[in-house]
Amino acid sequence: MIKPAENPDSDSKKGATKPVSQSFEAMVRDHLERLLRGIGKQGGDQLYKIVMEMVERLLLDLVFQHCQGNQVEAARLLGINRNTLARRLKELNIQGRGKRGRKKARKTEGNIS
């Protein structure tokens, strides 16, 4: 289980630190509140889908980069099945960037005539 890291920038005047998860939660809340104010009551009907895809895209992209394109390692870090990760990477059009993120060329044997 991943424990929240400490954020040394929080409450620097007091010398206290807050877990990053709390500052992250506050940041996300702030951004979502601004998004809701921006769309008003007559906003679209796809808000959940749009927000979740944005967050998932960022998370998968960053984890994939962190793992240098290694899907097995990225899936382990995320706690999901590698096939699920591969499917979501494809659906979200996230390309491999690491040395293991590139597809290997298939060797084909041609007929010699």
Backbone bond lengths (Angstrom), bond angles and torsions (degrees), N, CA, C in turn:
res aa  C-N    CA-C-N  psi(-1)  N-CA   C-N-CA  omega(-1)  CA-C   N-CA-C  phi
1 M - - - 1.445 - - 1.524 108.73 -
2 I 1.324 116.37 137.47 1.449 121.52 -179.69 1.519 108.66 -87.27
3 K 1.317 115.80 126.39 1.456 120.46 177.45 1.515 108.63 -91.77
4 P 1.338 118.18 144.58 1.459 120.13 178.65 1.520 110.65 -60.61
5 A 1.313 116.10 133.69 1.456 121.16 177.01 1.519 108.50 -76.48
6 E 1.299 115.30 161.86 1.455 119.46 177.47 1.518 109.38 -87.44
7 N 1.312 116.78 143.52 1.456 123.01 178.39 1.519 108.18 -104.91
8 P 1.345 117.71 103.25 1.466 119.70 -176.35 1.523 113.06 -67.90
9 D 1.329 119.13 -16.35 1.458 121.30 -179.24 1.521 112.74 -80.22
10 S 1.319 118.16 -16.44 1.464 121.48 -177.31 1.516 110.20 -74.92
11 D 1.306 115.25 135.68 1.464 121.54 176.50 1.523 112.00 48.35
12 S 1.332 117.29 43.81 1.456 120.43 -176.55 1.524 112.37 -62.46
13 K 1.339 117.93 -25.37 1.466 120.84 178.73 1.520 110.58 -67.16
14 K 1.315 116.62 -35.07 1.455 121.28 -177.58 1.515 112.30 -89.27
15 G 1.332 116.84 -11.01 1.450 120.36 -177.48 1.509 112.63 77.92
16 A 1.325 118.40 5.89 1.460 122.04 -179.58 1.520 110.07 -95.03
17 T 1.294 115.50 159.00 1.457 120.00 176.55 1.514 109.07 -123.88
18 K 1.324 115.31 153.22 1.458 121.66 176.10 1.511 107.47 -117.10
19 P 1.319 118.08 149.42 1.463 118.62 174.23 1.522 110.18 -59.77
20 V 1.338 116.30 141.66 1.457 121.05 179.62 1.520 110.62 -56.57
21 S 1.332 117.38 -34.43 1.465 119.79 -178.34 1.525 111.39 -59.09
22 Q 1.348 118.27 -34.50 1.457 120.28 178.73 1.520 110.90 -70.10
23 S 1.338 117.62 -43.24 1.459 119.56 179.51 1.529 110.21 -69.32
24 F 1.325 117.13 -34.99 1.460 121.33 176.86 1.527 109.94 -63.65
25 E 1.315 115.53 -45.12 1.469 120.22 179.97 1.525 110.45 -61.78
26 A 1.328 117.12 -41.52 1.463 120.74 179.03 1.523 110.44 -65.44
27 M 1.315 117.52 -39.71 1.457 121.32 179.63 1.529 110.52 -65.43
28 V 1.324 117.01 -44.72 1.464 120.99 179.64 1.517 109.58 -63.40
29 R 1.331 116.91 -44.55 1.470 121.04 179.06 1.528 109.96 -58.07
30 D 1.325 117.06 -45.87 1.459 121.81 -179.47 1.531 110.92 -60.04
31 H 1.313 116.43 -45.44 1.462 120.07 -179.31 1.535 111.70 -67.27
32 L 1.309 116.88 -40.13 1.469 119.75 178.22 1.524 111.66 -66.21
33 E 1.337 116.41 -39.09 1.469 119.18 177.47 1.527 110.62 -62.62
34 R 1.339 117.33 -41.50 1.464 120.12 178.05 1.521 110.94 -66.08
35 L 1.314 116.93 -38.08 1.465 120.95 177.33 1.528 109.98 -61.28
36 L 1.316 116.41 -46.83 1.468 120.63 179.84 1.526 112.02 -63.44
37 R 1.328 117.34 -41.22 1.465 119.71 176.79 1.525 110.29 -62.80
38 G 1.335 116.50 -36.32 1.457 121.08 -178.44 1.516 113.54 -68.56
39 I 1.321 116.95 -34.84 1.467 118.59 -177.81 1.523 112.18 -90.14
40 G 1.321 116.90 -19.52 1.458 120.17 178.78 1.515 112.32 68.22
41 K 1.321 115.78 -169.89 1.461 121.08 -177.78 1.522 112.44 -77.74
42 Q 1.309 117.05 -18.21 1.457 120.71 -179.16 1.528 111.62 -97.43
43 G 1.327 117.42 21.23 1.456 121.68 -178.37 1.517 112.64 -63.73
44 G 1.310 114.73 177.49 1.456 120.76 -178.57 1.513 112.48 -65.91
45 D 1.317 115.35 174.23 1.460 120.56 -178.03 1.530 111.95 -106.48
46 Q 1.326 116.55 14.93 1.455 121.02 -177.52 1.532 112.32 -119.15
47 L 1.330 117.66 22.92 1.458 121.13 -173.59 1.526 112.27 -56.56
48 Y 1.318 118.03 -47.67 1.465 121.14 -178.52 1.521 110.17 -58.55
49 K 1.314 116.37 -49.83 1.460 120.91 -178.30 1.532 111.24 -60.93
50 I 1.318 116.95 -44.11 1.464 121.23 -178.41 1.529 111.20 -63.32
51 V 1.330 116.65 -47.78 1.467 120.55 -178.09 1.523 110.58 -65.67
52 M 1.319 117.14 -45.04 1.460 119.90 -177.79 1.531 111.59 -64.77
53 E 1.327 117.45 -39.40 1.462 120.05 177.32 1.518 111.51 -65.85
54 M 1.337 117.04 -38.23 1.462 120.22 178.23 1.527 110.91 -62.72
55 V 1.324 115.85 -47.05 1.461 120.56 -178.94 1.527 110.38 -66.28
56 E 1.328 116.55 -44.85 1.464 120.22 -179.28 1.522 110.88 -62.73
57 R 1.332 117.02 -42.71 1.457 121.08 179.66 1.529 110.63 -59.49
58 L 1.331 116.37 -46.86 1.470 120.46 179.72 1.523 111.32 -63.77
59 L 1.327 116.35 -46.10 1.462 120.67 -179.22 1.525 111.22 -60.98
60 L 1.332 117.07 -51.59 1.458 120.21 -177.95 1.524 111.49 -63.57
61 D 1.321 116.69 -40.87 1.460 120.49 179.74 1.531 110.70 -62.34
62 L 1.328 117.16 -46.83 1.463 120.24 -179.23 1.523 112.59 -66.32
63 V 1.331 116.97 -43.05 1.464 120.19 179.01 1.524 110.24 -65.45
64 F 1.316 116.59 -40.66 1.469 121.20 179.54 1.529 110.25 -62.17
65 Q 1.335 116.79 -42.04 1.466 120.36 176.17 1.521 110.94 -65.09
66 H 1.332 115.98 -43.65 1.470 121.37 -179.74 1.531 110.90 -58.22
67 C 1.314 116.27 -37.27 1.473 122.06 -179.33 1.528 111.69 -90.95
68 Q 1.316 117.67 12.93 1.462 124.46 177.34 1.526 112.16 53.05
69 G 1.320 116.31 39.48 1.450 121.02 176.39 1.517 114.99 80.39
70 N 1.318 117.81 5.30 1.456 121.39 -179.63 1.533 108.61 -83.10
71 Q 1.323 116.17 105.35 1.460 120.93 -175.86 1.522 112.53 -65.16
72 V 1.321 117.68 -35.88 1.468 120.28 -179.58 1.528 109.19 -63.75
73 E 1.327 116.67 -46.13 1.464 120.97 179.88 1.531 111.13 -66.55
74 A 1.330 117.01 -42.04 1.460 121.09 179.11 1.528 110.55 -62.65
75 A 1.322 117.51 -44.01 1.467 121.34 179.35 1.521 110.60 -63.00
76 R 1.337 116.82 -40.77 1.464 120.71 178.57 1.527 110.23 -62.47
77 L 1.332 116.71 -45.94 1.461 121.26 -179.52 1.529 111.29 -62.33
78 L 1.334 116.45 -39.38 1.465 121.65 179.84 1.526 112.72 -77.19
79 G 1.325 116.72 -20.63 1.464 120.23 -177.97 1.511 112.67 78.42
80 I 1.347 116.39 30.67 1.464 120.78 178.37 1.519 108.95 -126.92
81 N 1.328 115.73 164.64 1.454 122.17 178.15 1.527 109.95 -69.57
82 R 1.331 116.98 143.10 1.458 120.97 -179.22 1.523 111.99 -59.98
83 N 1.324 117.41 -36.52 1.469 120.01 178.47 1.526 111.36 -65.85
84 T 1.328 116.27 -36.92 1.468 120.33 176.42 1.520 109.43 -64.71
85 L 1.325 116.85 -44.22 1.462 120.78 178.45 1.525 110.62 -60.80
86 A 1.326 116.74 -47.28 1.470 120.59 -179.40 1.531 111.04 -59.39
87 R 1.329 116.91 -41.79 1.462 121.04 179.08 1.526 111.09 -63.96
88 R 1.336 116.99 -45.47 1.462 120.37 -179.27 1.538 111.52 -67.50
89 L 1.340 117.32 -37.16 1.465 120.40 177.00 1.524 109.89 -60.87
90 K 1.327 115.79 -41.12 1.457 120.21 179.27 1.528 110.63 -68.06
91 E 1.340 116.63 -46.66 1.468 120.85 -179.05 1.535 112.30 -61.96
92 L 1.335 116.27 -34.57 1.460 120.67 -178.99 1.533 112.14 -93.09
93 N 1.326 115.65 2.71 1.466 122.25 178.36 1.530 112.13 56.80
94 I 1.320 116.02 46.18 1.458 121.68 176.33 1.520 106.87 -98.91
95 Q 1.318 115.31 119.60 1.462 121.29 -176.04 1.524 110.10 -93.66
96 G 1.325 115.71 149.16 1.455 120.94 175.43 1.515 110.49 -66.68
97 R 1.325 115.53 140.34 1.455 120.16 -178.89 1.518 111.77 -121.05
98 G 1.305 117.59 -16.48 1.460 120.17 -175.77 1.504 111.92 -89.73
99 K 1.332 114.24 178.15 1.454 118.64 -178.94 1.526 112.00 -62.61
100 R 1.332 117.22 -26.95 1.465 120.40 178.14 1.517 111.93 -97.15
101 G 1.326 116.93 -0.94 1.446 120.88 -177.38 1.514 113.93 -83.13
102 R 1.324 116.64 -12.95 1.460 119.57 -179.36 1.513 110.46 -85.68
103 K 1.306 115.20 143.73 1.454 119.49 176.71 1.520 108.57 -74.75
104 K 1.299 115.46 138.88 1.460 119.67 176.19 1.518 108.82 -79.87
105 A 1.309 115.01 141.58 1.458 119.50 177.73 1.522 108.86 -71.49
106 R 1.309 115.25 134.77 1.463 119.61 177.99 1.506 109.47 -78.10
107 K 1.314 115.07 134.55 1.459 119.65 176.08 1.516 107.85 -83.41
108 T 1.313 115.04 128.45 1.454 118.66 176.74 1.508 108.24 -118.61
109 E 1.273 115.15 139.34 1.455 119.91 178.62 1.515 108.54 -96.59
110 G 1.296 114.29 119.67 1.462 119.05 178.65 1.513 110.70 -88.48
111 N 1.309 115.50 155.57 1.464 120.34 176.40 1.516 108.90 -78.79
112 I 1.289 115.42 133.94 1.458 119.43 177.14 1.515 107.47 -91.61
113 S 1.340 116.39 121.05 1.454 120.12 -178.31 1.498 110.72 -106.35
